[in-house]
Amino acid sequence: LAGIAQRRIAQLQAEIQDRLNIQKAYFDKTKPFVSQGLWKDLTTDINGPTLHRIQVLCWTVVLGFVFIIGVYRDLAMPPDFSATLLALMGISGAGYVGFKWPEKNN
C-alpha cells in the first residue's frame, strides 16, 4: 500500500512539474508583449511604429466624431454615412490588409 501511494505521489509531482514547465514557457513567450501604454500598443508592432496601424486608429477616431455629430444633429440612430466616406473607409481597410498580410508574427 505504501508503494502505491509513493508511486502516485511521484506521478502527481511529475504532473505538477509538467504544468509548471508549460506555464513558464507561456510566460516566457508572452513576456515581450507586456503593455507599453495605450498609444504605443495601438500604433506599433514588433518592428516599431507602422503607418497602417496609425491610419486605422485615425479613421476610427474620425468616424467616431462623425457618428457622434450625426447622432447629436439628427437625433437618429444610426446616422447615415455618405457613400464617399464609406468608399474611403473601404480603401483604407484594403490598405491595412495589404500592409498587414506580409507582417511576420514571431
ABEGO torsion letter per residue (X at the ends): XAAAAAAAAAAAAAAAAAAAAAAAAAAAAAAAABBAEAAAAAABBAAEBBAAAAAAAAAAAAAAAAAAAAAAAAGBOBBBBBAAAAAAAAAAAAAAAAAAAABBBX
